Amino acid sequence: MTTPFELPSTPSAPAPVAFISHGAPTFALEPGALGPQLQALGRQLQGLNAVLVVSPHWQTPSIKVMVTPQPQTVHDFGGFPAEMYRLDYPATGFVDAARATADRLSEAGWPVSLDERRGLDHGAWVPLWHLLGAGKVPVFQVSMPLSLTPAQAVELGRVLAPLRQQGIMILASGSMTHNLYEFRQFSSQPQPYVQEFAFWVRQALTQGAVEPLIDYRRLAPHAERAHPTEEHFLPLLVALGARLPSDAMAYMAGGITHGVISMDSFVWQTASDDAASGAST
């Protein structure tokens, strides 16, 4: 185990935790309804020391923590306009904070290793593009285990939650709905099943209903259609686990793109003595 790491300053309130639907990679160029809300939130974030990202686009047999000093922008997608591959998000890493995070995970019983070469996948840099702008805050990623269950995702968030007290924002990047089999099969008209699933999740989050959300696959309407595989929903449960008792939840209505991709997003934060959340509950 490494020497306990202390960040240089402690913010007046814990850093927030957010679940952000990152949609298609073209969200970077097409901000839609969600982009301006993320930009407004980013302008209000003060005193962040780092951003820890959990993304469905980095899954590994057991947890890995990115300790890359200067992570590259990974264009992990194909078939998009050429300008997408020219986008660059020049963030720095935060090796000491990442190693301390790995220690925390190991102490909690999670098998963990370090990755010194990993770059930022589009699940990380695309939402950060709108939220913080390039290069303003150090970023590192924590991978999702391939075998992660909904209950384990909540527990992972609980282990990471104390990092918020050190000014580390937890950004759980995913998608409120994610059925790529139906992508481009419909017009831009939102599909009713997407609306019904997203509404159920929003209501459960508003009520703080952790157990129903863990059991969402059985209880939520159209859950298996909304998520044929779970990797884009599990980050929401990581964010749910990382909440603090003092947090208030804010909802960002992201709309529905391509008829089937809900961009709904949420942020949990504790108001400091001199600032309050600027998003709408």
C-alpha positions as CSV (number, residue, x, y, z in Angstrom):
1,M,0.0,0.0,0.0
2,T,1.3,3.5,-0.8
3,T,1.6,6.4,1.6
4,P,-1.8,8.0,2.3
5,F,-2.4,10.8,-0.3
6,E,-3.6,14.2,0.7
7,L,-4.9,16.7,-1.8
8,P,-3.6,20.3,-1.5
9,S,-6.9,21.8,-0.5
10,T,-10.3,20.8,0.7
11,P,-13.4,22.4,-0.9
12,S,-16.1,23.9,1.2
13,A,-18.5,21.2,0.1
14,P,-18.0,17.7,-1.4
15,A,-17.4,17.5,-5.1
16,P,-20.6,16.3,-6.9
17,V,-21.4,12.9,-8.4
18,A,-23.2,12.8,-11.7
19,F,-24.7,10.3,-14.1
20,I,-24.4,11.7,-17.6
21,S,-25.9,10.1,-20.7
22,H,-23.2,10.5,-23.3
23,G,-25.2,9.4,-26.3
24,A,-23.5,8.9,-29.6
25,P,-20.0,10.2,-30.0
26,T,-21.4,13.0,-32.1
27,F,-22.8,14.5,-28.9
28,A,-19.4,16.3,-28.8
29,L,-20.5,18.3,-31.9
30,E,-24.2,18.2,-31.5
31,P,-25.0,19.3,-27.9
32,G,-28.7,19.1,-28.2
33,A,-30.7,19.8,-25.0
34,L,-28.2,18.3,-22.6
35,G,-25.0,20.1,-23.7
36,P,-26.0,23.6,-22.5
37,Q,-27.1,22.2,-19.2
38,L,-23.7,20.5,-18.7
39,Q,-22.0,23.8,-19.6
40,A,-24.1,25.7,-17.1
41,L,-23.3,23.1,-14.4
42,G,-19.6,23.2,-15.2
43,R,-19.5,27.0,-14.8
44,Q,-20.7,26.6,-11.2
45,L,-18.3,23.9,-10.2
46,Q,-15.6,25.3,-8.0
47,G,-12.5,23.8,-6.4
48,L,-12.4,20.5,-8.2
49,N,-9.1,18.7,-7.8
50,A,-9.9,16.0,-10.3
51,V,-12.6,14.1,-12.1
52,L,-12.9,10.3,-11.7
53,V,-14.8,8.8,-14.7
54,V,-16.5,5.4,-14.8
55,S,-17.4,4.6,-18.4
56,P,-19.0,1.6,-20.0
57,H,-16.4,1.8,-22.7
58,W,-13.7,0.5,-20.3
59,Q,-14.6,-2.9,-19.0
60,T,-11.9,-5.3,-17.8
61,P,-11.9,-8.7,-16.0
62,S,-11.1,-6.9,-12.7
63,I,-10.9,-3.3,-11.9
64,K,-8.1,-1.2,-13.4
65,V,-7.2,2.4,-12.5
66,M,-5.7,4.7,-15.0
67,V,-2.4,6.2,-13.9
68,T,-1.5,7.7,-17.2
69,P,0.2,11.1,-16.7
70,Q,-1.0,12.5,-20.1
71,P,-3.9,10.4,-21.3
72,Q,-4.5,10.5,-25.1
73,T,-7.9,11.1,-26.6
74,V,-9.2,7.7,-27.7
75,H,-11.5,7.7,-30.8
76,D,-13.0,4.3,-30.0
77,F,-15.8,4.4,-32.6
78,G,-16.1,4.0,-36.4
79,G,-18.2,5.3,-39.3
80,F,-18.5,8.9,-38.1
81,P,-17.6,12.1,-39.9
82,A,-13.9,12.8,-40.2
83,E,-14.1,15.8,-37.9
84,M,-14.9,13.5,-35.0
85,Y,-11.4,11.9,-35.3
86,R,-9.7,15.3,-35.2
87,L,-11.2,16.2,-31.8
88,D,-8.7,16.2,-29.0
89,Y,-9.3,16.5,-25.2
90,P,-5.9,17.4,-23.8
91,A,-6.5,16.7,-20.1
92,T,-3.8,15.7,-17.7
93,G,-4.0,12.7,-15.5
94,F,-3.6,12.7,-11.7
95,V,-1.3,9.8,-10.9
96,D,-1.2,10.3,-7.1
97,A,-5.0,10.5,-6.7
98,A,-5.4,7.5,-9.0
99,R,-3.0,5.4,-7.0
100,A,-4.8,6.4,-3.8
101,T,-8.1,5.4,-5.4
102,A,-6.6,2.0,-6.3
103,D,-5.5,1.6,-2.6
104,R,-9.0,2.4,-1.4
105,L,-10.6,-0.1,-3.8
106,S,-8.0,-2.8,-2.7
107,E,-8.7,-2.2,0.9
108,A,-12.4,-2.6,0.3
109,G,-11.7,-6.1,-1.2
110,W,-11.8,-5.3,-4.9
111,P,-9.1,-6.9,-7.0
112,V,-7.4,-3.9,-8.7
113,S,-4.4,-3.2,-10.9
114,L,-2.9,0.0,-12.5
115,D,-2.9,0.9,-16.2
116,E,-0.1,3.3,-17.2
117,R,-1.1,3.5,-20.9
118,R,-4.8,3.9,-20.9
119,G,-6.3,7.0,-22.7
120,L,-9.7,8.6,-22.3
121,D,-12.4,6.8,-24.1
122,H,-15.4,8.7,-25.6
123,G,-17.5,7.9,-22.6
124,A,-15.2,10.1,-20.7
125,W,-14.1,12.9,-23.0
126,V,-17.3,13.5,-24.8
127,P,-19.4,14.5,-21.7
128,L,-16.4,16.4,-20.3
129,W,-16.1,18.3,-23.5
130,H,-19.4,20.1,-22.5
131,L,-19.1,19.9,-18.7
132,L,-15.6,21.4,-18.2
133,G,-13.9,22.2,-21.4
134,A,-10.6,20.7,-22.4
135,G,-7.8,20.5,-20.0
136,K,-9.2,22.5,-17.1
137,V,-9.3,19.7,-14.5
138,P,-7.1,16.5,-14.2
139,V,-9.0,13.3,-15.2
140,F,-8.5,9.6,-14.5
141,Q,-10.7,6.6,-15.1
142,V,-11.7,3.5,-13.1
143,S,-12.8,0.5,-15.2
144,M,-15.9,-1.5,-14.7
145,P,-15.5,-5.3,-14.1
146,L,-17.0,-7.4,-16.8
147,S,-18.9,-9.4,-14.2
148,L,-20.3,-6.3,-12.4
149,T,-23.9,-6.7,-11.1
150,P,-26.3,-3.9,-10.2
151,A,-25.8,-4.5,-6.5
152,Q,-22.0,-4.5,-6.9
153,A,-22.2,-1.3,-8.9
154,V,-24.0,0.4,-6.0
155,E,-21.3,-0.9,-3.6
156,L,-18.5,0.3,-6.0
157,G,-20.0,3.8,-5.8
158,R,-20.1,3.6,-2.0
159,V,-16.4,2.8,-1.9
160,L,-15.6,5.7,-4.2
161,A,-17.9,8.2,-2.4
162,P,-15.3,9.4,0.2
163,L,-13.1,10.7,-2.6
164,R,-15.7,13.5,-3.1
165,Q,-14.6,14.9,0.2
166,Q,-11.2,15.4,-1.4
167,G,-12.5,17.5,-4.2
168,I,-12.7,14.6,-6.7
169,M,-15.9,14.6,-8.8
170,I,-17.3,11.2,-9.7
171,L,-18.6,11.2,-13.3
172,A,-20.5,8.0,-14.1
173,S,-21.0,8.1,-17.8
174,G,-23.5,5.9,-19.5
175,S,-26.9,6.2,-21.2
176,M,-30.4,6.2,-19.8
177,T,-31.4,3.9,-22.6
178,H,-29.1,2.1,-25.0
179,N,-30.6,-0.2,-27.6
180,L,-28.2,0.0,-30.6
181,Y,-30.2,-2.7,-32.4
182,E,-32.9,-0.1,-32.9
183,F,-30.5,2.8,-33.5
184,R,-31.5,4.5,-36.8
185,Q,-34.5,2.1,-37.2
186,F,-37.0,4.8,-36.2
187,S,-37.5,8.4,-37.1
188,S,-36.4,11.0,-34.6
189,Q,-39.9,10.6,-33.0
190,P,-39.3,9.5,-29.4
191,Q,-40.4,5.9,-28.9
192,P,-43.0,5.4,-26.0
193,Y,-41.0,2.6,-24.4
194,V,-38.0,4.9,-24.0
195,Q,-40.1,7.5,-22.4
196,E,-41.8,5.0,-20.0
197,F,-38.5,3.5,-18.9
198,A,-36.8,6.9,-18.4
199,F,-39.8,8.2,-16.4
200,W,-39.7,5.1,-14.1
201,V,-36.0,5.5,-13.4
202,R,-36.5,9.2,-12.7
203,Q,-39.3,8.5,-10.2
204,A,-37.3,5.9,-8.5
205,L,-34.3,8.2,-8.2
206,T,-36.5,11.0,-6.9
207,Q,-37.7,8.6,-4.1
208,G,-34.2,7.4,-3.4
209,A,-35.5,3.9,-4.1
210,V,-32.2,2.0,-4.2
211,E,-33.5,-1.6,-4.0
212,P,-36.0,-1.2,-6.9
213,L,-33.2,0.4,-9.0
214,I,-31.0,-2.6,-8.3
215,D,-33.9,-4.8,-9.4
216,Y,-34.7,-2.6,-12.3
217,R,-34.5,-5.4,-14.8
218,R,-37.5,-7.1,-13.3
219,L,-39.4,-4.0,-12.1
220,A,-38.9,-1.3,-14.7
221,P,-41.1,-1.2,-17.8
222,H,-39.3,-2.3,-21.0
223,A,-36.0,-2.7,-19.1
224,E,-34.5,-5.4,-21.3
225,R,-35.5,-3.5,-24.5
226,A,-34.1,-0.3,-23.1
227,H,-30.9,-2.1,-22.2
228,P,-30.3,-5.4,-24.0
229,T,-26.9,-5.4,-22.2
230,E,-26.3,-3.6,-18.9
231,E,-23.0,-1.8,-19.2
232,H,-24.6,1.6,-20.0
233,F,-27.0,1.5,-17.1
234,L,-24.6,0.2,-14.4
235,P,-22.8,3.6,-14.2
236,L,-26.1,5.1,-12.9
237,L,-26.0,2.6,-10.0
238,V,-22.4,3.6,-9.3
239,A,-23.5,7.2,-9.0
240,L,-26.4,6.1,-6.8
241,G,-24.0,4.4,-4.5
242,A,-21.7,7.5,-4.3
243,R,-24.4,9.8,-3.0
244,L,-24.0,11.4,0.4
245,P,-26.8,11.9,2.9
246,S,-26.5,15.7,2.5
247,D,-26.9,15.6,-1.3
248,A,-29.8,17.1,-3.2
249,M,-30.5,15.6,-6.7
250,A,-30.9,17.7,-9.8
251,Y,-32.4,16.4,-13.0
252,M,-31.2,17.4,-16.4
253,A,-33.7,16.6,-19.1
254,G,-31.6,15.6,-22.1
255,G,-34.4,14.7,-24.5
256,I,-34.3,11.6,-26.8
257,T,-32.0,11.3,-29.8
258,H,-32.5,9.0,-32.8
259,G,-35.9,8.0,-31.3
260,V,-34.4,5.5,-28.8
261,I,-31.5,7.1,-26.9
262,S,-32.6,9.0,-23.8
263,M,-30.1,11.6,-22.7
264,D,-31.6,12.1,-19.2
265,S,-28.9,12.9,-16.7
266,F,-28.6,13.6,-12.9
267,V,-26.3,15.3,-10.5
268,W,-26.1,14.9,-6.7
269,Q,-24.3,17.6,-4.7
270,T,-24.3,19.2,-1.3
271,A,-24.6,23.0,-1.3
272,S,-21.7,24.9,0.2
273,D,-22.2,27.7,2.6
274,D,-21.9,30.3,-0.2
275,A,-23.2,28.4,-3.3
276,A,-26.1,26.2,-4.2
277,S,-26.8,23.9,-7.1
278,G,-27.8,25.7,-10.3
279,A,-29.6,22.7,-11.9
280,S,-33.3,22.2,-11.6
281,T,-34.7,19.5,-9.4
